[in-house]
């Protein structure tokens, strides 16, 4: 699947869909997800695409689109200048997204067990509010590292992983994320791993897992004050 199709899958995972070529429409309420004003995605060194909240006026969208081809990604200062007269309080987020190699479905991951979210150990670890099953490692009767789908639908899912601070840098996160991805791939779904670029621990984990980078994105959102 090409990077643009993968990007559209992740957009849908976040409760939105692309309409009329370059517009974003909210189609589902997803916790902690708000409609951005713009999303700019770098799919390859030479392919930059932009999407706009369909609520933006055509005039504003045209003004923004004229800036795209001259952008020096990840800088989006020209877009901020266009938006700020109407949206004075803006924030940007810079994210990287990866997929897992197909051969992950053939791996086995020692120590990892699958728990329902109702399990008291999952509740104690703080993963009880997620929708799906939790892939975790326990020590001395307590979960010390776990991975779960922060979002998942019939086509793909996105990982959320956490390891107790006392057990970090020992390979546990790699095992639980690997087991989670194994299950999604075996079910015919695409596992995504995404993080903010400032998150060095997540970047290091992606490197240790040998993940495949598919796109970067800048999300520009209006801050309601």
Secondary structure as a PSIPRED ss2 file (coil, helix, strand):
# PSIPRED VFORMAT (PSIPRED V4.0)

   1 X C   1.000  0.000  0.000
   2 X C   1.000  0.000  0.000
   3 X H   0.000  1.000  0.000
   4 X H   0.000  1.000  0.000
   5 X H   0.000  1.000  0.000
   6 X H   0.000  1.000  0.000
   7 X H   0.000  1.000  0.000
   8 X H   0.000  1.000  0.000
   9 X H   0.000  1.000  0.000
  10 X H   0.000  1.000  0.000
  11 X H   0.000  1.000  0.000
  12 X H   0.000  1.000  0.000
  13 X H   0.000  1.000  0.000
  14 X C   1.000  0.000  0.000
  15 X C   1.000  0.000  0.000
  16 X E   0.000  0.000  1.000
  17 X E   0.000  0.000  1.000
  18 X E   0.000  0.000  1.000
  19 X E   0.000  0.000  1.000
  20 X C   1.000  0.000  0.000
  21 X C   1.000  0.000  0.000
  22 X C   1.000  0.000  0.000
  23 X E   0.000  0.000  1.000
  24 X E   0.000  0.000  1.000
  25 X E   0.000  0.000  1.000
  26 X E   0.000  0.000  1.000
  27 X C   1.000  0.000  0.000
  28 X C   1.000  0.000  0.000
  29 X C   1.000  0.000  0.000
  30 X C   1.000  0.000  0.000
  31 X C   1.000  0.000  0.000
  32 X C   1.000  0.000  0.000
  33 X C   1.000  0.000  0.000
  34 X C   1.000  0.000  0.000
  35 X C   1.000  0.000  0.000
  36 X C   1.000  0.000  0.000
  37 X C   1.000  0.000  0.000
  38 X E   0.000  0.000  1.000
  39 X E   0.000  0.000  1.000
  40 X E   0.000  0.000  1.000
  41 X E   0.000  0.000  1.000
  42 X E   0.000  0.000  1.000
  43 X E   0.000  0.000  1.000
  44 X E   0.000  0.000  1.000
  45 X C   1.000  0.000  0.000
  46 X C   1.000  0.000  0.000
  47 X E   0.000  0.000  1.000
  48 X E   0.000  0.000  1.000
  49 X E   0.000  0.000  1.000
  50 X E   0.000  0.000  1.000
  51 X E   0.000  0.000  1.000
  52 X E   0.000  0.000  1.000
  53 X E   0.000  0.000  1.000
  54 X C   1.000  0.000  0.000
  55 X C   1.000  0.000  0.000
  56 X C   1.000  0.000  0.000
  57 X C   1.000  0.000  0.000
  58 X H   0.000  1.000  0.000
  59 X H   0.000  1.000  0.000
  60 X H   0.000  1.000  0.000
  61 X H   0.000  1.000  0.000
  62 X H   0.000  1.000  0.000
  63 X H   0.000  1.000  0.000
  64 X H   0.000  1.000  0.000
  65 X H   0.000  1.000  0.000
  66 X H   0.000  1.000  0.000
  67 X H   0.000  1.000  0.000
  68 X H   0.000  1.000  0.000
  69 X C   1.000  0.000  0.000
  70 X C   1.000  0.000  0.000
  71 X C   1.000  0.000  0.000
  72 X C   1.000  0.000  0.000
  73 X C   1.000  0.000  0.000
  74 X C   1.000  0.000  0.000
  75 X C   1.000  0.000  0.000
  76 X C   1.000  0.000  0.000
  77 X H   0.000  1.000  0.000
  78 X H   0.000  1.000  0.000
  79 X H   0.000  1.000  0.000
  80 X H   0.000  1.000  0.000
  81 X H   0.000  1.000  0.000
  82 X H   0.000  1.000  0.000
  83 X H   0.000  1.000  0.000
  84 X H   0.000  1.000  0.000
  85 X C   1.000  0.000  0.000
  86 X C   1.000  0.000  0.000
  87 X C   1.000  0.000  0.000
  88 X C   1.000  0.000  0.000
  89 X C   1.000  0.000  0.000
  90 X E   0.000  0.000  1.000
  91 X E   0.000  0.000  1.000
  92 X E   0.000  0.000  1.000
  93 X E   0.000  0.000  1.000
  94 X E   0.000  0.000  1.000
  95 X E   0.000  0.000  1.000
  96 X E   0.000  0.000  1.000
  97 X E   0.000  0.000  1.000
  98 X E   0.000  0.000  1.000
  99 X E   0.000  0.000  1.000
 100 X C   1.000  0.000  0.000
 101 X C   1.000  0.000  0.000
 102 X H   0.000  1.000  0.000
 103 X H   0.000  1.000  0.000
 104 X H   0.000  1.000  0.000
 105 X H   0.000  1.000  0.000
 106 X H   0.000  1.000  0.000
 107 X C   1.000  0.000  0.000
 108 X C   1.000  0.000  0.000
 109 X C   1.000  0.000  0.000
 110 X C   1.000  0.000  0.000
 111 X C   1.000  0.000  0.000
 112 X C   1.000  0.000  0.000
 113 X E   0.000  0.000  1.000
 114 X E   0.000  0.000  1.000
 115 X E   0.000  0.000  1.000
 116 X C   1.000  0.000  0.000
 117 X C   1.000  0.000  0.000
 118 X C   1.000  0.000  0.000
 119 X C   1.000  0.000  0.000
 120 X H   0.000  1.000  0.000
 121 X H   0.000  1.000  0.000
 122 X H   0.000  1.000  0.000
 123 X H   0.000  1.000  0.000
 124 X H   0.000  1.000  0.000
 125 X H   0.000  1.000  0.000
 126 X C   1.000  0.000  0.000
 127 X C   1.000  0.000  0.000
 128 X C   1.000  0.000  0.000
 129 X C   1.000  0.000  0.000
 130 X C   1.000  0.000  0.000
 131 X C   1.000  0.000  0.000
 132 X C   1.000  0.000  0.000
 133 X C   1.000  0.000  0.000
 134 X E   0.000  0.000  1.000
 135 X E   0.000  0.000  1.000
 136 X E   0.000  0.000  1.000
 137 X E   0.000  0.000  1.000
 138 X E   0.000  0.000  1.000
 139 X E   0.000  0.000  1.000
 140 X C   1.000  0.000  0.000
 141 X C   1.000  0.000  0.000
 142 X E   0.000  0.000  1.000
 143 X E   0.000  0.000  1.000
 144 X E   0.000  0.000  1.000
 145 X E   0.000  0.000  1.000
 146 X E   0.000  0.000  1.000
 147 X E   0.000  0.000  1.000
 148 X E   0.000  0.000  1.000
 149 X E   0.000  0.000  1.000
 150 X E   0.000  0.000  1.000
 151 X E   0.000  0.000  1.000
 152 X E   0.000  0.000  1.000
 153 X C   1.000  0.000  0.000
 154 X C   1.000  0.000  0.000
 155 X C   1.000  0.000  0.000
 156 X E   0.000  0.000  1.000
 157 X E   0.000  0.000  1.000
 158 X E   0.000  0.000  1.000
 159 X E   0.000  0.000  1.000
 160 X E   0.000  0.000  1.000
 161 X E   0.000  0.000  1.000
 162 X E   0.000  0.000  1.000
 163 X E   0.000  0.000  1.000
 164 X C   1.000  0.000  0.000
 165 X H   0.000  1.000  0.000
 166 X H   0.000  1.000  0.000
 167 X H   0.000  1.000  0.000
 168 X C   1.000  0.000  0.000
 169 X C   1.000  0.000  0.000
 170 X C   1.000  0.000  0.000
 171 X C   1.000  0.000  0.000
 172 X H   0.000  1.000  0.000
 173 X H   0.000  1.000  0.000
 174 X H   0.000  1.000  0.000
 175 X H   0.000  1.000  0.000
 176 X H   0.000  1.000  0.000
 177 X H   0.000  1.000  0.000
 178 X H   0.000  1.000  0.000
 179 X H   0.000  1.000  0.000
 180 X H   0.000  1.000  0.000
 181 X H   0.000  1.000  0.000
 182 X H   0.000  1.000  0.000
 183 X H   0.000  1.000  0.000
 184 X H   0.000  1.000  0.000
 185 X H   0.000  1.000  0.000
 186 X H   0.000  1.000  0.000
 187 X C   1.000  0.000  0.000
 188 X C   1.000  0.000  0.000
 189 X C   1.000  0.000  0.000
 190 X E   0.000  0.000  1.000
 191 X E   0.000  0.000  1.000
 192 X E   0.000  0.000  1.000
 193 X E   0.000  0.000  1.000
 194 X E   0.000  0.000  1.000
 195 X E   0.000  0.000  1.000
 196 X E   0.000  0.000  1.000
 197 X C   1.000  0.000  0.000
 198 X C   1.000  0.000  0.000
 199 X C   1.000  0.000  0.000
 200 X H   0.000  1.000  0.000
 201 X H   0.000  1.000  0.000
 202 X H   0.000  1.000  0.000
 203 X H   0.000  1.000  0.000
 204 X H   0.000  1.000  0.000
 205 X H   0.000  1.000  0.000
 206 X H   0.000  1.000  0.000
 207 X H   0.000  1.000  0.000
 208 X H   0.000  1.000  0.000
 209 X H   0.000  1.000  0.000
 210 X C   1.000  0.000  0.000
 211 X C   1.000  0.000  0.000
 212 X E   0.000  0.000  1.000
 213 X E   0.000  0.000  1.000
 214 X E   0.000  0.000  1.000
 215 X E   0.000  0.000  1.000
 216 X E   0.000  0.000  1.000
 217 X E   0.000  0.000  1.000
 218 X E   0.000  0.000  1.000
 219 X E   0.000  0.000  1.000
 220 X E   0.000  0.000  1.000
 221 X E   0.000  0.000  1.000
 222 X E   0.000  0.000  1.000
 223 X C   1.000  0.000  0.000
 224 X C   1.000  0.000  0.000
 225 X C   1.000  0.000  0.000
